[in-house]
Amino acid sequence: MKTIIYYLKPFFKRMSLGLFIKILGTLVELALPYILSHILKNVVVTQQISQILLWGGAMIACAGMACLCNIIANRMAARVARNFSENVRHDLFDKTMRLSPAQTDAFTIPSLESRITTDTYNLHSFVGMMQRLGVRAPILLVGGIAITLIMDSFLALSIIAVLPFIFVTVYFISKKGVPLYQKVQKSVDGMIRVVREDTQGIRVIKALSKTEYEHRRYGSVNKNLVHDEKKAGITMGAVNPIMTLLMNSGIVAVVALAANRVANHQSDPETVIAFMQYFTLISMAMMSVTRMFVMFSKSSASANRIAEVLDTKDDLTVKSENQYPAKKTDAFITFENVSFSYKGKRNNLENISLSVPKGGSLGIIGATGSGKSTLVKLLIRFYDVTGGAIRIDGRDIRTIPREEFFKKFGIAMQHDFLYADTVEENIKFGRELSHEDVVRAAKIAQADDFIQAFPEGYEHMLSQKGTNVSGGQKQRILISRAVAARPEILILDDSSSALDYKTDANLRRALAENLTDTTVITVAQRVSSVKNCDVILVLDEGRIIGLGTHDELIVTCPEYKEISDSQMGGAIVE
């Protein structure tokens, strides 16, 4: 629960004031049965209306004060819980955005979504409940027992005798609750994963008539969640019935003892009436304590899951140049014997060495799974190399500060995303770019014509994931975003696959004419997309099988020639 305490520290003063008001209201509430006992025992017998009205008014005033204090304290508690959970969500989201791809893969996207939503809600509920009941319940419990001991210690002992059994029951059941609720949250992660996959692929599912299949798949994870919730619910649900049984046993004992004591003139009915009211307050307090223990089990499991993310150390820290010294080189981008493995068992890339000059162009081509996108991910340092080094302008990329490093890049990927906003805002992407910069980028990306054809132009609203534009239009908007900030390095990772050959050729020509100082790296399946690059890298199973210009590779690399002939019939496509 260190996470909860850490985020509650800024609110301690406000919580202290709220708790003081709560304590005041609870103490006043505790006085009500005592005043009632006094009225019945000492005031009614005088038959003085003024005294009855006076003490009755005192009861009404105490009840009103207790109500007002509880309302104020509860409102303050709700405000603290709201601001607390806002801060947790903010930091958790920020940390999630800063996780490396390897760490994101380890947590999984559905699990991270669940932690930001369900887990933070559990903490919000616990913090609010803790402030509302965490003070009131113990005061009612301890105060009620103390007053009943003063009023009739013999009857009070019957209540006290029941309490140890209640505390032991709550403790052992709650201890089992934390792992059970952790398992429930993992099942929630699984359900979110399926829902996320199905909502993203809904068109494919319908097109292939697989709605029933996905319904069964969802039903399976839903049943797993129901099973885990049922197990946790049955275990934690046993607390209330057991508590009710024990408390009712205490009431029976109190009634039996009270009847005997009144019959023997050892107590009086007025005391018994007040005593039963206090016993009701004590019972309510114990029920509140039980609810808090159940909520504690949920929030403890959620707090642990949130802390796992927040406490995750950055695995892509900026290294010292003493450890990775810079080298003087004429090349702008250099790969030096780069090897990489995702899982550490076998290399996904092995002994990759190449260089690209400033303002030059590199084309990467190869079969699916050959390592093309992996090479790009290493260049933009989504992962660190297993062996070798990648340099930009002679500096090892592991030594370049993050803010400086990522400003160098403009990236457009095949499965990149568009969000529900205007075309212009999607191209700006939160950057301080002028409208002229946006239009210039759109013209380079061959997107200006179709954007201007929209009735709203650049103010045309895109749907989530850009489903209201074609695949080719979406890719051109993404390329516009990549070139808008005039990056030093432009990466196009299979980002023109939906473009026709003419548009693709116009795009390459516009990039060459307008981004003369930008180093362009193109990952493609088409030979036509890379044939004019200064250097073309041909990959196969993570190894270089060809490196050179188009004309050189036609002669020296049979695999490249085969791809070129199959796509272009051996012709030169302009």
N, C-alpha and C positions, 0 to 999 in steps of 0.2 A: 504493500500500500504506500510505498515511498513516493510513487508517482502522484497519488492523490494529495498527499501532504505537501509535496513540492508546489503543485499548482494552486493549492489553497492558501499558501503563505501570503500572497498579496491581499487576500481578503480577510485576514485574521482580525483586523480592527472592526470591520463591518460585521463580521461574524460574532465578535465579542459583544457588540452592542445588541445585536439580534438575540443572542443567547441570554443576555441580561434581561431583556424584555420578556423573553420566553420564560425564564425562571420566575420573574415577578408574577406573570400571569398564572403560572402553574401553582405557585404558593398561595395565591388568592383563591384559586380553584380548590385547593386542599382545605381551605378554611370553611367551605360551604357546608359539608356534613356536620362539622363541629358546631357551627352557628345553628343549624337545624336542631341538633341535639339540645343545645342550650335553650332554644325557643320552646321545644316540647317539654323539657324538664323544669325550667325555671320561669319562663315568661307566660306560657298559656295558663298556668295555675293561678297567676295573679289576676287574670281576666281584665287586664288593663289594655284597652284598644290601642292607646298611644304607644305602649311598649311593644305590642305585637306589630304595629305598623313600623315602628322604629327598627326593630330587628329584621322584619320582613324587608324593609327598604335597604338595610345593610346587606342582606342576601342578594337582592336585585343589583345593588351597586357592585358587589363582589363579582357576580356573574357577568355583568356588563364589562367590568374592568378586565376580567379573565378573557372574555371574548375579544375585546379590543386589542389587548396585548398579543393574543394568539394570532389575530389577523395581521397586525403590524409585523410580528416576528416571522410569520409565514411568507409574507410578501418580500421581506428582506432575504429570507432563505431562498426563495425562488429566484431572486435577482442574483445572488451569489452563485447558485447552481448554474444559472444561464451563462453568466460571464465566465465561470470556471470551465464549463464544457466548451464554450467558444474558444478559449485559449488552448485547451487540449486539442480540439479539432484543427485549429490553425497550425499548431506546431507539428501535429501528426501529419497533416497534409503537406506542410513544408518539408518535413523529413522524407515523406514518401516521394516527393518530387526530386529529392537529392540522392535517393538510393541509386546505386549503380545497377545496370541491367542484370548483373549476376545476383545481386541482393534482391532485386524485384522478382527474378525468376524463383529464388529460394522461398520468398514469402508467398508468391503468386498474386496476381491482380485481384481475383475475387476475395482473397483473404484480406488484402489491404483495404478494399472497399468495405468489407464487413467491419474491420477495426475502426474505420473512420465514422461509420454510421451506427451499427448496433452496439458496439463496445462503448463508444463515447456516450450513447444514450443511457446505457446501464450505469455509467459513472455519474451522469447527470441526475438520474433518479436516486442513486444512493446518497449523493451529497445533499440533495434537497430533503430526503427523508431523514438523514442524520441530523440536520439542523432542526427539523420540525419535531421529530420524535426522540432524537438522541439525548436531549436534555429533559424533555417533558416526561418521558416514560420512567427514567431512573428516579426523578424527583417524586413522581406519583408513587412509585414502588417503595422507595426508601421512606419518604415522608408519610405515606399511608401506614406502613408498618410501624413507624415510630409513634404516630398518634394513637394507633390502636393499642400499642403496648401501654401507653399512658392511660387510655380509657379503660382497658380490661386486658391485662397481660396474659391471663389464662386463655381467653379466646384467641388472642393474637398468636399464641404458640401454635395453634392448629394451622394457621396460615404459613408460619415460618417453617413448619415441618414439611410442607409440600414443596417449598421453593427449591431445595437441593435437587430433588428429582427432576424438576423442570429444567434447571440449569444444566444438569448432566445430559438430559435428553437433547436439548438444543445444541449443546457443544458437540456431541458425537455425530448428530445428524448433519450439522452444518459443516463439520470437518470433511464429510463425504461429499458435500455439495460442490466444493470448488472444482475437483477434477471432473465431476459430472457435467458441470456447466461449461468447462473448457471443451469437453467433447461435443456438447451442443453447439458451441460456436464454430468448431471445425466442420460440423455438419451444415451449419449455415453457410460457411465458406463454399462447401461443395454445391449447395443449392444455387448460390449466387453465380457460381461458375457456369452451371448449366443454363440458367436464365440469361446470363450475359452472352453466352455462345449462341443461344437460340434467337435472341433479339437481334444480334448482329447478322445472323445468317437466315433471317426469316424468309427472304425472297428465294434463296436457294432451297430452303426446306419446302416451301410451297410449290416451287417449280418442279421438284423431284417427288412431290406427293409423299413427303416423309413426316407429315404433321402427326400422324398416329405414333410413328416410331419415336419422335421427340417427346410426345406426350408420355409414352411409357418410360423414356429415359428420365424425364422430370419426375414422374411418379416414383421411380426407384429412389432418387436422392431425397424426395419429399418424405417417403416412408422411413428412410434412415434418420432424417431429422425428427420425425414424429416419434420414432422408437427412442432416440436419445432424450428428447424432451419428456417423453412419458416416464422414462427411467428416472430422470432428474426430478420430475414433478411428483412421482410417487414417493421418492425418498424424502424430498423436502416437504411434501404435503403431509407427511406423517407427523410433523411437528405440531400443527394446530390441533388435530384430534387428540393427540396424547396430552397436550397442554390443557385442552378443554376438559378431558377426563380427570386430570389431576386437580384442576381448579374446582370442578364440580364436586369432586370428593372432598376438597377443603370446605366448600360451602355446606355440604351435608354435615360435615363434622362441626362446623361453626353453629349451624342451626340446632343440631342435637345438643351440643354443649350449652348454647344460649338458652334453650328451652329449660334445660335442667337447672341452670343457674338462676333464671328468672323465677322458676317455681320454688327454689330454695331461698329466694330473696338475696342472692349473692350479686345480682345485677338487676337492671331495670330495662323495660321495653324501649325507652328512649335511647339508651346507650346501644342496644342491639340494632335499632333502626339505623343510627349513625354508623355503627360498625359494619352493617351490611352494605351501606353506601361506600364506605372506604374499601371494603372487599371488592366491590364492583370496579372502583378506580384501580385497585391493585391488579385485578384481572385484566382490565383494559391495558394497563401498563405492560403486563407480561405478554399480552398478544402483540403489542407494538414492538417489544423487544424481539419477539419471534420473527415478525416481519422484517425487522432490521437484520437479523441473522441470515434470513433467506436472501435478502437483497445484498448483504455483504458477500455471500457466496458467489452471486452473479457478478458483482462489481469487482471482486478480487480476481476472478478468472479473466474479466475484461481488462482490468488494470495490468495484469501480467502480460496479456497479449499486446496492449498498447506500449508498455515499457520495452518489450522485445524490439519494437520498431524504433522507438525514440533512443534506445541505448545502443543501437547498431552503429558501430564505428565505420567511418568512411574508409573504404578499401581502395580508393583511387586518390590518395593524398598527393599533394605536390612534393616531389622529391628535390633533394639538394643537388645543385650543379656540381658539387664536389663528388657526389656519388655517380652522377651521369653528366660528365663534362661535355660542353659544346665542342663541335668540330667545324673548322673552316671548310666550306664546300661551295662550289658554284651552283649546285642543284638547290632547288627550293624545297622539294619534298624528297626524302630519301628513306627507303626501306633497307635495313642492313641485316641480312640473314634472319629475318623474322620468322619465328615459329610460335604457334599458339594452339592450346587445347582447352576446350570448354570444361571438360570433366577431369582432366589430368591423366587420362588413360592412354589416349592416342592423339597425335597431332592432327588438328583440323587444317592447319596451315604449316608448311615446313620449308625452311630455307628460302624465304622470299626476299630477293634483293633487286631493287630498281631505283631509278631516280627520275625526277620530273623537273624541268627548269621553271623559273618564275614566268607566269603567263603562258606556260605550255599546256598540253592536254594529254591525259592518260585515258585509254580505253581498256576496260576489263571485260573479258568475254569468256564463257565457259559453260559447261553443262550445269543443270540444276544440282546443287549440292557440292559444287566444286570449290566453294569458299569465297565467291565474289563479294557477297554482302559482309562476310566475316572480315575481309580485308578492310572494307570501309569502316566497320565498327571499331577496328583497331586504330585506324587513322584518326577518328574523332574521339578516341579514348573512351569508348563505352566499356572496353575491357583493356587490361594491360597485357602486353605481349608476354609469352612464356619465355622466349629467348630472343636475342637480338635487340634492335632498337629502331624506332621510327623518329625521324627528325624533320623539323620544319625550319628552314633557313639555318640549318646547322645545330639547332637546339633540340635536345631530346624532349619529346612532347610531355614526358613525365615531370619535367621541371618547369613547365609553363603554367602560371596561375590560371585558374579556371575561367575567370572573367575575361582575361586577355585571350585565352585559348579559343573559347567558343565564338568570340566575335569574328574570328577569322573565317568562319564557315557559313556557307549557305547550302542548305540540304533539301532535296526533294526526293522522297521515296515513293515507291509504287503504291504502298498501302498507307500513305500518310493520311492525316485527318483534316477535315474541315468542320468548323463548328457553326452553330446556328447564329449567324450574323450577316452583315452585308459583305459583298465581294471585296470592297475596299478594306474593311476591317480584317478580313481573313488574309489579305495580302500584307497589311501592316503588321498584324500579329502582335499588337501591343507595343510596337516600336514607334519612335517619333519620326515618322516619315511623312513627307508632304504628299499632296494629291498628285503633283507632277512626278514624284518618285514612283508612285504606284502605277500611273499611266505608262511611264517609261518602261517599268518592269513588265507590265502586261503586253506592251508592244514587242519587247524582246522575246517573250514567251509565246507569241502568236495568240494572245488571249484578248487583245483589245477589241477586235472586230466583233466577236460574239458577245462580249460584255456590253459594248455600246448598243448592240441589238436588243438588249433587255429594255423594257419601258423605263425602268428606274436607273439604267446604266450601272455605275459602280455602287449604287445604293441598293441594288437588287439583293433581296434576302435569300441566303442559302439555308437549306434545311440541315439538320444535324447529319454529319458525314457527307454532306453535299449530294443527297439523293435526288435533288431536283435539277441536276445538271448531268450531262453525259460523262462517260468515263474519260474521254479525250479532253472535254472542257475542264473537268476536275483536275486532271494532270497539268493542264496549262496554268490553272490558277495556283497550283502548288509550286510550279516552276517560277511563276511570277513572285511568289513569296520568297523563294530561295534567292533570286537575283536582286530583289528590291533594295537591299542594304549595301549593294556593291561589295560582296565578300571577296577576300583574298583567295579563298578556295571554294569552288562551287562543286558540289557532289550531286550527281544525278543518278540515283540508284534505281535503274529499270523504271524511270519515271516518264518515259515516252512510249511505253509499250502499246498504249491505246491510240496513238497518233498515226494517221496515215503517212505514207512515205513522203509525200510532198510537204506536209506540215512539219514532219520531222526534219527534212532537209532545210526548210526555211528557218526552223528553230536553230539548227547547228550554224547556219550562216549568220544569223542575227547574234548569236553568242560570240562568234569569232570576231564580228565587226564591232560590237559594243563593249565587250569585256576583255579588252586586249591585255590588261594587267592581271586578270584573274586566271588562276590555274584551275582548269576544268577536269574533273574526273568523272568519266561516264561508265556506268555499269549497264550492260545491255545484253540482250539475246540476239539482237540484229547486228549483222556485220555493217550494214549501212549506217548505223548510229555511231560506230567507232572507227570506220575506215579512214577518216581524215585526221585522226588523233596523231600527235607527234610520236607517242609510244603506245603500243597495244600489248596488253598482257593477256596471255591465254592460260587459263587454269584448268587443271584436272585433278580431282581428289586432293586439293590443297597444295599441289605442286605446280611449278612453272613448267609448261611444256612448249611455250613459245613467247618470245619477247622481241618486239621490233615494230617497224612500220607495216602497213597493209601489204605493200609490194614485197617486202622482205619475207613476211610470214607466208604469203602465197607460195613462196619457193621453199622456205625452210621448215614450215610446220604443216604436215599433212592434215592434222585435225582441223586447223584453221581453214585450210583450203577446202576441205570437205564441207565445213559449215558455209563458207562463202559460195561454193558452187551450188549447194542445196538451196540456198536462199535467193541467190541472184543469177543462177545458171551460168556462173563464170563470168558474167558481164560486170562492167564497172558502172555502178549506179551513181549518178550525180545528185 
